[in-house]
Amino acid sequence: MIRRPVALAIALAAALIAVSGALSAPHAGQTVNGTVGPGFTITLKSNGKQVKSLKAGSYSFVVADKASIHNFVLEKKKGGTFEKELTSVPFTGTKTVKIKLSPGEYEFYCRPHESVMKGEFTVT
């Protein structure tokens, strides 16, 4: 009879540990915020800071396109091939795109004005 309460206590403790771990686990996928326009500016930020590097994984890119003459393109420069137009000319508004980033060097830019509107970051 002593074994049953002990086994029940161990099972309850294991269940509590599993639930606690699930509640404290980081959310799958983080959000990065891109802005293009209204002038000739383009940015990519995470938690209010310029993105210089990200860890490989899934991200929600939330892009605020503030001018019909711009777009927001994300491209992998080195370490593979990837290019995706997140917003297009003449779109204005906010768009969310989920993207899985693999290690490498990336750039983001406005295709019509790439010579002056671009940035880059590394994924490790």
Secondary structure, 3 states (H helix, E strand, C coil): CCHHHHHHHHHHHHHHHHHHHHHHCCCCCEEEEEEECCCCCEEEEECCEECCEECCEEEEEEEEECCCCCCEEEEEEECCCEEEEEECCCCCEEEEEEEEECCEEEEEECHHHCCCCEEEEEEC
